[in-house]
Amino acid sequence: MMNSKLSFLSVLILALSLLSGVSKAQDSLVAKLKSSLDTAKENIVKVDIWVNLANEIMDSSIDEARIYLNSAQELSERIGYQTGIANSYRISGSMATLEGNYADALKDLGKSLTTFRQIEDSAGIGKVEWLLGNAYSATNNYNEALRYYKNAMRYYVALKDSKSVAALNNNIGTIYHVEGDLDSASIFYNKSLLTYIELKDEEGASTNYTNIGNVYADKQEYGMAIEYYEKSNRILKKLNHTYGQAINNQNIGDTYIRLKEYDKAHQYLNKAVSMAEKEGFQSLLTGSYYTVGEIYEAEGKYSQALKWYRKSEAIEDSLLNAEAKTALIETQTLQLEEAQNRELERLNQINAERLRSEKLKNSLLWVISSSILVLLLVATIYFYKRSKVARKIKLQSNQILDQKSKIYDQAKSIAEKNESLLEQNARLEKLNEEKNYLMNVVAHDLKSPLNQIQGLAEVIKLEQGTLSPTQLECLDNISVSSNRLSKMINRILDARAIDSETNTHEIKDVKLKPLLLQTITNFAPLAERKQIDIIKPKQMGAPVVKGDKHYIQQVLENILSNAIKFTPQGMQISIDMTTEDSQAIVSISDQGPGLTKEDHENLFTEYAKLSAKPTGGESSTGLGLSIVKKYVELMGGQVWCESEKGQGATFKVALALA
């Protein structure tokens, strides 16, 4: 008898918290909405009003609610109103749950959740996850129900929505109740009740009174149970909440059976049956008919008991027939595949961007696959015992089980690969943290003393008259070395700024020719020291490009500096500038040692070590080209190198013309 009561405990939660803690129909609110509908002109406004009307009256008049919902859904589809479509599926799923049609409920709620995710509506996502928890609770899939309730709870706690948090505490208490943990259930029910009392929310309090009554009944404290049921009924009667009253009447009748007061049991069960039949609450009629049968059986009226048992079984079979079960499995399969695709996409992003991820999400596919397999096994056993077509259903279930087994194997393989990716990402994160630490050391512990060295060297140079030639040469060497080290540090810090996204850039129209000529002029002395001729283009246009002036200057300087560094003494560097396909292309060609295939692969990476070495003993941090690539890409351009071993190298930079 406890099982029948608990099943209706779950249904009551569905009825009273179906819309995520939003209170149900008040006559004044319904009247106001209908009045607003008469004056509404915009299609979107009409859709929102229809959705709200369907929401408010579904418990008291589900047929009228469906009329409003159909109007909202048709208009939303016609005008492409995605929020209206998502809300229509949400209310449709709520109605299907209320009617006990859980396969359709899961389908519609799944469509609603997908649409809300596409339009990034976090409020809608929170509401639908709540409703999915309700639907899974009604189908006895309590692990899934608890997962969706917790997802919804995080959203409403963040919003400081006390009313919705109270309703979710009530639902979580229901899960513990169904699983037989009465003490935990009482804790969550009472937390919810206290909040509803503080908010003066009678409807929410009535939910808790019913649930607390069920706990007392299961503890065999029947007097207290009836007292709490009656408290709930008084509130629900005032609110004209037929479904909740029917549930309470059935629970009171069930309690009187336990007390062996069969006349009173008949009285309350007749009320429950009458209300459920009048309003078409099929899922409620299953338990009500069965409980009436229990009364007759206890009275020794076995023929009457059998009649009511058969009526209960007929409704239950209509609610959970093979077709509905198959639809339920198909819906869960679609949700599994969608979850797999989302998970794969998320993990690819993590690997590309080196972001952290939670292991719980990576194991989600495993849990869902296992749950579906268990559900299929239970469904097969159930239909084998309950249906005349058990063998056909078993064959169909086995075929579906084979398909799900393949999905299970795929999910396991994906989980293993994901675990490996997570380990790699963790190592990369650790290396990145160590690199960041090194950057801080460079910035704070090296640059300051280096500036002091440069400053002191300049001060000493002011006293040239008192210094010997050897001392002056040493000072020059100090200046050259410190300037070289300063440039190395600045390049490291530039790379760090790009990685951390702390640098700022401004895309404007930039004249490319003056920047290129200025760069050539700046590096002419360095080239002359190695007797290198820089060959300018004979004909040079004056293209204007889209970019950041500072970035372009840095890119040209880094590439030309590299060309001088890797070109042997007495050779040439050729520079050209052309326009092609709405782009300006700058080419810088050297006569250095060229690049190997391996060099090409690592060319634009940070701290790259190439086979080619500077021809004049110059230093190299391995950062210059990585900075070039990042700057060019930030400006929406391209950079590449054309080179073969022993034949020099040509670096090309392409920027969009203004």
SULSULKA-V552517 format. One record per backbone hydrogen bond with DSSP energy under -0.5 kcal/mol. NH is the residue of the N-H (numbers start at 1). CO is the residue of the C=O. Records with the same first field share a line. If there is no record, write none. Layout:
NH->CO ; CO
//
This chain:
5->1
6->2
7->3
8->4
9->5
10->6
11->7
12->8
13->9
14->10
15->11
16->12
17->13
20->17
22->19
25->56
30->26
31->27
32->28
33->29
34->30
35->31
36->32
37->33
38->34
39->35 ; 36
40->36
46->42
47->43
48->44
49->45
50->46
51->47
52->48
53->49
54->50
55->51
56->52
57->53
58->54
61->57
65->61
66->62
67->63
68->64
69->65
70->66
71->67
72->68
73->69
74->70
75->71
76->72
77->73
78->74
79->75
80->76
81->76
82->80
85->81
86->82
87->83
88->84
89->85
90->86
91->87
92->88
93->89
94->90
95->91
96->92
97->93
98->94
99->95
100->97
101->96
102->100
105->101
106->102
107->103
108->104
109->105
110->106
111->107
112->108
113->109
114->110
115->111
116->112
117->113
118->114
119->115
120->117
121->116
122->120
125->121
126->122
127->123
128->124
129->125
130->126
131->127
132->128
133->129
134->130
135->131
136->132
137->133
138->134
139->135
140->137
141->136
142->140
145->141
146->142
147->143
148->144
149->145
150->146
151->147
152->148
153->149
154->150
155->151
156->152
157->153
158->154
159->155
160->157
161->156
162->160
165->161
166->162
167->163
168->164
169->165
170->166
171->167
172->168
173->169
174->170
175->171
176->172
177->173
178->174
179->175
180->177
181->176
182->180
185->181
186->182
187->183
188->184
189->185
190->186
191->187
192->188
193->189
194->190
195->191
196->192
197->193
198->194
199->195
200->196 ; 197
201->196
202->200
205->201
206->202
207->203
208->204
209->205
210->206
211->207
212->208
213->209
214->210
215->211
216->212
217->213
218->214
219->215
220->217
221->216
222->220
225->221
226->222
227->223
228->224
229->225
230->226
231->227
232->228
233->229
234->230
235->231
236->232
237->233
238->234
239->235
240->237
241->236
242->240
245->241
246->242
247->243
248->244
249->245
250->246
251->247
252->248
253->249
254->250
255->251
256->252
257->253
258->254
259->255
260->257
261->256
262->260
265->261
266->262
267->263
268->264
269->265
270->266
271->267
272->268
273->269
274->270
275->271
276->272
277->273
278->274
279->275
280->276
281->276
282->280
285->281
286->282
287->283
288->284
289->285
290->286
291->287
292->288
293->289
294->290
295->291
296->292
297->293
298->294
299->295
300->297
301->296
302->300
305->301
306->302
307->303
308->304
309->305
310->306
311->307
312->308
313->309
314->310
315->311
316->312
317->313
318->314
319->315
320->316
325->321
326->322
327->323
328->324
329->325
330->326
331->327
332->328
333->329
334->330
335->331
336->332
337->333
338->334
339->335
340->336
341->337
342->338
343->339
344->340
345->341
346->342
347->343
348->344
349->345
350->346
351->347
352->348
353->349
354->350
355->350
361->358
362->358
363->359
364->361
367->363
368->364
369->365
370->366
371->367
372->368
373->369
374->370
375->371
376->372
377->373
378->374
379->375
380->376
381->377
382->378
383->379
384->380
385->381
386->382
387->383
390->387
393->389
394->390
395->391
396->392
397->393
398->394
399->395
400->396
401->397
402->398
403->399
404->400
405->401
406->402
407->403
408->404
409->405
410->406
411->407
412->408
413->409
414->410
415->411
416->412
417->413
418->414
419->415
420->416
421->417
422->418
423->419
424->420
425->421
426->422
427->423
428->424
429->425
430->426
431->427
432->428
433->429
434->430
435->431
436->432
437->433
438->434
439->435
440->436
441->437
442->438
443->439
444->440
445->441
446->441 ; 442
447->442
450->446
451->447
452->448
453->449
454->450
455->451
456->452
457->453
458->454
459->455
460->456
461->457
462->458 ; 459
463->460
464->461
466->463
467->464
472->468
473->469
474->470
475->471
476->472
477->473
478->474
479->475
480->476
481->477
482->478
483->479
484->480
485->481
486->482
487->483
488->484
489->485
490->486
491->487
492->488
493->489
494->490
495->491
496->492
497->493
498->494
499->495
500->496
501->497 ; 498
502->497
503->497
508->506 ; 547
510->508 ; 545
512->510 ; 543
513->543
515->511
516->512
517->513
518->514
519->515
520->516
521->517
522->518
523->519
524->520 ; 521
525->521
527->523
528->524
529->525
530->526 ; 527
531->528
532->527
533->571
535->533 ; 573
536->534
540->538
545->510
546->656
547->508 ; 545
549->547
552->548
553->549
554->550
555->551
556->552
557->553
558->554
559->555
560->556
561->557
562->558
563->559
564->560
565->561
566->562
567->563 ; 564
570->530
571->568
573->533
574->589
575->535
576->587
578->585
580->583
583->580
584->655
585->578
586->653
587->576
588->651
589->574
590->649
600->596
601->597
602->598
603->599
605->602
607->622
608->605 ; 622
610->608
615->565
616->565
617->614
627->623
628->624
629->625
630->626
631->627
632->628
633->629
634->630
635->631
636->633
637->632
638->654
640->652
642->650
643->641
644->648
646->593
647->644
648->592
649->590
650->642
651->588
652->640
653->586
654->638
655->584
657->582
658->544
//
